[in-house]
Amino acid sequence: MTAPSELDDSFHVFDTTLRDGAQREGINLTVADKLAIARHLDDFGVSFIEGGWPGANPRDTEFFARARQEIDFRHARLVAFGATRRPGARAAEDHQVRALLESGAEVITLVAKSHDRHVELALRTTLDENLAMVADTVSHLKAEGRRVFVDCEHFFDGYRANPEYAKAVVRTASEAGADVVILCDTNGGMLPAQIQAVVATVLADTGARLGIHAQDDTGCAVANTLAAVDAGATHVQCTANGYGERVGNANLFPVVAALELKYGKRVLPEGRLREMTRISHAIAEVVNLTPSTHQPYVGVSAFAHKAGLHASAIKVDPDLYQHIDPELVGNTMRMLVSDMAGRASIELKGKELGVDLGGDRELVGRVVERVKERELAGYTYEAADASFELLLRAEAEGRPLKYFEVESWRAITEDRPDGSHANEATVKLWAKGERIVATAEGNGPVNALDRSLRVALEKLYPELAKLDLVDYKVRILEGVHGTQSTTRVLISTSDGTGEWATVGVGENVIAASWQALEDAYTYGLLRAGVTPPA
């Protein structure tokens, strides 16, 4: 269970995704999920991973038992979470405290009440007994050879109501042997200047080593965490992607990136910061939530540039419109092509896609005008790189890239008297000198078209067998004739090693879908290295 560490103990990155993060609405982690996330967090290099509350529920108890056997932690130490002993009892006889020891975790986090009203109304005990509960539980766990952190729940609200008592809880925990006392903004209502002032005062008055746990109810959890560090906190508690109850917790990734890149603190093992984007997305996959595209540092749009003015400056020096090099956090710069694009945007996007425009100003100008004309008609290329690359190649080579020529297609949806439905599509096309007619059924007209296109082409292009349609989005664009409004379709396709997006626009959803499907198959063949017929 003991993890080697190349970092000293002067600053802690403490992750609580498996406990506090799991309280987010929509997240329901299995033991297997928790083990997978723990491996990702250890790979990232956080100092501590809080695994849950052993003894409080069977799932967390099983997690600790399996983690001891199945995970060889390389960087992190596993932490068990629990509460101080019950009022009027002894820590040595408290079954919940015993469960913490039996978890095998070498580090234990205790939650303690630091708001006087919570002590009296929730615990239904006296303020003095609450201090005794903290001292007794911490000293007992220390005597059993455990490292102990104490979370002072509702600390900032308690400090506002009764600052001397809130500080007394901190002082009691520290004097009993707690390695770190964490000040928790449990309700998430604090602002950075308030956090900084309180942490500085508590540090001066108690001499305890302090940490910070911030919820994001004011949208300030990351800023509050960094404000606490500015005031002297040396332990930060966060969750991956900011998962947590209500609106969430301080997001691990921007906090760590700020500490390493802005503060110059080494808080991760060498080279692990470059894994941050990958780790963020991997954890999102485990919890089955779509990664936020606009998340700082790790979102796919974090270093995406759309305006032509930005692109012109980036062409000269990328740092002019980026606060860091995206590669430092494992991300990449992306140029978005839209009707806001200028020449520099097109040139940079061409370079990104591997299409050499050769400094041809006339060609670049044609592409700019073509993009603006198409976007006016309803196309969008910032979300459809594959369709844009096909457009770019068509302009550069003077003709569209064609692996097949479509003669006609049709899709039929039949409603039957018994309430059942049938969807059938027929495609007529030419490929490699052959005229092919193919018909297929599907669970909808678009699926039937997709299948008929496969039937028509797979014998000539077996590479298409690897392709799968993985996402399909429809948007009805502005129009003046109600159901006759223009329709835009975005399709995402995968070949098992990567994904690409294509766009189609038409007077109805079937016509728009057909365009996007044509582009998807054409790009798939190009990506597979298939040479188009002469």
Solvent accessible surface area in square Angstrom, and as a share of the most:
residue,aa,sasa,rsa
1,M,72,0.32
2,T,97,0.57
3,A,0,0.00
4,P,93,0.58
5,S,59,0.38
6,E,101,0.45
7,L,39,0.19
8,D,107,0.55
9,D,67,0.35
10,S,71,0.46
11,F,23,0.10
12,H,3,0.01
13,V,1,0.00
14,F,0,0.00
15,D,0,0.00
16,T,0,0.00
17,T,1,0.01
18,L,4,0.02
19,R,40,0.15
20,D,12,0.06
21,G,1,0.01
22,A,29,0.22
23,Q,83,0.37
24,R,91,0.33
25,E,162,0.73
26,G,68,0.65
27,I,16,0.08
28,N,120,0.62
29,L,7,0.03
30,T,74,0.43
31,V,14,0.08
32,A,60,0.46
33,D,34,0.18
34,K,6,0.02
35,L,3,0.02
36,A,29,0.23
37,I,0,0.00
38,A,0,0.00
39,R,105,0.38
40,H,45,0.20
41,L,0,0.00
42,D,6,0.03
43,D,29,0.15
44,F,0,0.00
45,G,2,0.02
46,V,0,0.00
47,S,20,0.13
48,F,5,0.02
49,I,0,0.00
50,E,0,0.00
51,G,0,0.00
52,G,0,0.00
53,W,71,0.25
54,P,3,0.02
55,G,52,0.50
56,A,60,0.47
57,N,55,0.28
58,P,117,0.73
59,R,102,0.37
60,D,13,0.07
61,T,65,0.38
62,E,79,0.35
63,F,0,0.00
64,F,1,0.00
65,A,42,0.32
66,R,81,0.30
67,A,0,0.00
68,R,91,0.33
69,Q,148,0.66
70,E,80,0.36
71,I,17,0.09
72,D,127,0.66
73,F,4,0.02
74,R,114,0.42
75,H,24,0.11
76,A,0,0.00
77,R,56,0.20
78,L,1,0.01
79,V,0,0.00
80,A,0,0.00
81,F,10,0.04
82,G,0,0.00
83,A,26,0.20
84,T,16,0.09
85,R,16,0.06
86,R,123,0.45
87,P,55,0.34
88,G,75,0.72
89,A,23,0.18
90,R,136,0.50
91,A,1,0.01
92,A,50,0.38
93,E,105,0.47
94,D,1,0.00
95,H,121,0.54
96,Q,30,0.13
97,V,0,0.00
98,R,105,0.38
99,A,19,0.15
100,L,0,0.00
101,L,29,0.14
102,E,120,0.54
103,S,7,0.04
104,G,29,0.28
105,A,0,0.00
106,E,52,0.23
107,V,1,0.00
108,I,0,0.00
109,T,0,0.00
110,L,0,0.00
111,V,30,0.17
112,A,2,0.02
113,K,40,0.17
114,S,1,0.00
115,H,17,0.08
116,D,23,0.12
117,R,142,0.52
118,H,52,0.23
119,V,0,0.00
120,E,87,0.39
121,L,116,0.58
122,A,60,0.47
123,L,51,0.25
124,R,207,0.76
125,T,21,0.12
126,T,85,0.49
127,L,50,0.25
128,D,111,0.58
129,E,41,0.19
130,N,1,0.00
131,L,38,0.19
132,A,41,0.32
133,M,2,0.01
134,V,0,0.00
135,A,35,0.27
136,D,46,0.24
137,T,0,0.00
138,V,0,0.00
139,S,52,0.33
140,H,36,0.16
141,L,0,0.00
142,K,70,0.30
143,A,88,0.68
144,E,85,0.38
145,G,64,0.62
146,R,54,0.20
147,R,59,0.21
148,V,0,0.00
149,F,0,0.00
150,V,0,0.00
151,D,5,0.02
152,C,0,0.00
153,E,39,0.17
154,H,22,0.10
155,F,0,0.00
156,F,3,0.01
157,D,33,0.17
158,G,0,0.00
159,Y,38,0.15
160,R,147,0.54
161,A,62,0.48
162,N,44,0.23
163,P,52,0.33
164,E,114,0.51
165,Y,19,0.07
166,A,0,0.00
167,K,15,0.06
168,A,23,0.18
169,V,0,0.00
170,V,0,0.00
171,R,79,0.29
172,T,28,0.16
173,A,0,0.00
174,S,37,0.24
175,E,137,0.62
176,A,22,0.17
177,G,27,0.26
178,A,11,0.09
179,D,44,0.23
180,V,1,0.00
181,V,1,0.00
182,I,0,0.00
183,L,0,0.00
184,C,7,0.04
185,D,2,0.01
186,T,33,0.19
187,N,77,0.40
188,G,0,0.00
189,G,46,0.45
190,M,7,0.03
191,L,84,0.42
192,P,42,0.26
193,A,80,0.62
194,Q,76,0.34
195,I,0,0.00
196,Q,78,0.35
197,A,60,0.47
198,V,19,0.11
199,V,0,0.00
200,A,45,0.35
201,T,53,0.31
202,V,0,0.00
203,L,57,0.28
204,A,84,0.65
205,D,66,0.34
206,T,24,0.14
207,G,66,0.63
208,A,2,0.01
209,R,69,0.25
210,L,1,0.01
211,G,1,0.01
212,I,0,0.00
213,H,11,0.05
214,A,1,0.01
215,Q,10,0.04
216,D,38,0.20
217,D,56,0.29
218,T,59,0.34
219,G,60,0.57
220,C,27,0.16
221,A,1,0.00
222,V,41,0.24
223,A,45,0.35
224,N,0,0.00
225,T,0,0.00
226,L,29,0.14
227,A,7,0.05
228,A,0,0.00
229,V,13,0.07
230,D,81,0.42
231,A,15,0.12
232,G,29,0.28
233,A,2,0.02
234,T,41,0.24
235,H,0,0.00
236,V,0,0.00
237,Q,3,0.01
238,C,0,0.00
239,T,0,0.00
240,A,0,0.00
241,N,23,0.12
242,G,12,0.12
243,Y,11,0.04
244,G,1,0.01
245,E,76,0.34
246,R,125,0.46
247,V,99,0.57
248,G,1,0.01
249,N,5,0.03
250,A,0,0.00
251,N,19,0.10
252,L,0,0.00
253,F,0,0.00
254,P,10,0.06
255,V,0,0.00
256,V,0,0.00
257,A,0,0.00
258,A,8,0.06
259,L,0,0.00
260,E,39,0.18
261,L,54,0.27
262,K,102,0.43
263,Y,81,0.31
264,G,66,0.63
265,K,73,0.31
266,R,122,0.45
267,V,3,0.02
268,L,3,0.01
269,P,6,0.04
270,E,135,0.61
271,G,43,0.41
272,R,49,0.18
273,L,17,0.09
274,R,127,0.46
275,E,44,0.20
276,M,0,0.00
277,T,13,0.08
278,R,111,0.40
279,I,0,0.00
280,S,1,0.01
281,H,47,0.21
282,A,23,0.17
283,I,0,0.00
284,A,1,0.00
285,E,123,0.55
286,V,37,0.21
287,V,10,0.06
288,N,134,0.69
289,L,45,0.23
290,T,125,0.73
291,P,39,0.25
292,S,60,0.38
293,T,62,0.36
294,H,145,0.65
295,Q,16,0.07
296,P,75,0.47
297,Y,18,0.07
298,V,0,0.00
299,G,0,0.00
300,V,68,0.39
301,S,31,0.20
302,A,37,0.29
303,F,5,0.02
304,A,23,0.18
305,H,13,0.06
306,K,67,0.29
307,A,25,0.20
308,G,16,0.15
309,L,135,0.67
310,H,61,0.27
311,A,0,0.00
312,S,55,0.36
313,A,22,0.17
314,I,3,0.01
315,K,105,0.45
316,V,124,0.71
317,D,55,0.28
318,P,61,0.39
319,D,96,0.50
320,L,106,0.53
321,Y,84,0.32
322,Q,19,0.08
323,H,110,0.49
324,I,18,0.09
325,D,67,0.35
326,P,8,0.05
327,E,104,0.46
328,L,60,0.30
329,V,0,0.00
330,G,35,0.33
331,N,13,0.07
332,T,83,0.48
333,M,56,0.25
334,R,56,0.20
335,M,1,0.01
336,L,22,0.11
337,V,1,0.00
338,S,2,0.01
339,D,73,0.38
340,M,106,0.47
341,A,2,0.02
342,G,23,0.22
343,R,95,0.35
344,A,11,0.09
345,S,0,0.00
346,I,0,0.00
347,E,42,0.19
348,L,26,0.13
349,K,1,0.00
350,G,0,0.00
351,K,164,0.70
352,E,77,0.34
353,L,37,0.19
354,G,62,0.60
355,V,12,0.07
356,D,128,0.67
357,L,15,0.07
358,G,65,0.63
359,G,64,0.61
360,D,63,0.33
361,R,159,0.58
362,E,126,0.57
363,L,12,0.06
364,V,1,0.00
365,G,14,0.13
366,R,107,0.39
367,V,0,0.00
368,V,12,0.07
369,E,111,0.50
370,R,81,0.29
371,V,1,0.00
372,K,79,0.33
373,E,101,0.45
374,R,63,0.23
375,E,30,0.13
376,L,163,0.81
377,A,58,0.45
378,G,9,0.09
379,Y,19,0.07
380,T,20,0.11
381,Y,3,0.01
382,E,51,0.23
383,A,51,0.40
384,A,0,0.00
385,D,43,0.22
386,A,2,0.01
387,S,4,0.03
388,F,0,0.00
389,E,9,0.04
390,L,18,0.09
391,L,19,0.10
392,L,0,0.00
393,R,55,0.20
394,A,22,0.17
395,E,39,0.18
396,A,42,0.33
397,E,99,0.44
398,G,68,0.65
399,R,137,0.50
400,P,78,0.49
401,L,26,0.13
402,K,81,0.34
403,Y,3,0.01
404,F,8,0.03
405,E,96,0.43
406,V,45,0.26
407,E,86,0.39
408,S,50,0.32
409,W,79,0.28
410,R,142,0.52
411,A,33,0.26
412,I,75,0.38
413,T,78,0.45
414,E,86,0.39
415,D,105,0.54
416,R,102,0.37
417,P,146,0.92
418,D,117,0.61
419,G,52,0.50
420,S,44,0.29
421,H,119,0.53
422,A,19,0.15
423,N,16,0.08
424,E,64,0.29
425,A,1,0.01
426,T,13,0.08
427,V,0,0.00
428,K,71,0.30
429,L,0,0.00
430,W,113,0.40
431,A,3,0.03
432,K,110,0.46
433,G,71,0.68
434,E,89,0.40
435,R,117,0.43
436,I,30,0.15
437,V,78,0.45
438,A,7,0.05
439,T,71,0.42
440,A,15,0.12
441,E,111,0.50
442,G,15,0.15
443,N,133,0.68
444,G,15,0.15
445,P,38,0.24
446,V,23,0.13
447,N,43,0.22
448,A,0,0.00
449,L,0,0.00
450,D,12,0.06
451,R,117,0.43
452,S,0,0.00
453,L,0,0.00
454,R,45,0.16
455,V,88,0.51
456,A,3,0.02
457,L,0,0.00
458,E,57,0.26
459,K,191,0.81
460,L,35,0.18
461,Y,2,0.01
462,P,87,0.55
463,E,63,0.28
464,L,1,0.00
465,A,66,0.51
466,K,142,0.60
467,L,5,0.03
468,D,87,0.45
469,L,65,0.32
470,V,72,0.42
471,D,55,0.29
472,Y,73,0.28
473,K,115,0.49
474,V,67,0.38
475,R,152,0.56
476,I,108,0.55
477,L,29,0.14
478,E,176,0.79
479,G,42,0.41
480,V,133,0.76
481,H,120,0.53
482,G,56,0.54
483,T,143,0.83
484,Q,130,0.58
485,S,13,0.08
486,T,46,0.27
487,T,5,0.03
488,R,34,0.12
489,V,0,0.00
490,L,36,0.18
491,I,1,0.00
492,S,24,0.15
493,T,6,0.03
494,S,17,0.11
495,D,30,0.16
496,G,71,0.69
497,T,122,0.71
498,G,21,0.20
499,E,117,0.52
500,W,16,0.06
501,A,23,0.18
502,T,0,0.00
503,V,4,0.02
504,G,0,0.00
505,V,12,0.07
506,G,15,0.14
507,E,134,0.60
508,N,64,0.33
509,V,52,0.30
510,I,33,0.17
511,A,24,0.19
512,A,0,0.00
513,S,0,0.00
514,W,10,0.04
515,Q,62,0.28
516,A,0,0.00
517,L,2,0.01
518,E,39,0.17
519,D,38,0.20
520,A,1,0.01
521,Y,5,0.02
522,T,14,0.08
523,Y,32,0.12
524,G,4,0.04
525,L,0,0.00
526,L,42,0.21
527,R,102,0.37
528,A,58,0.45
529,G,61,0.58
530,V,26,0.15
531,T,115,0.67
532,P,39,0.24
533,P,51,0.32
534,A,145,1.12
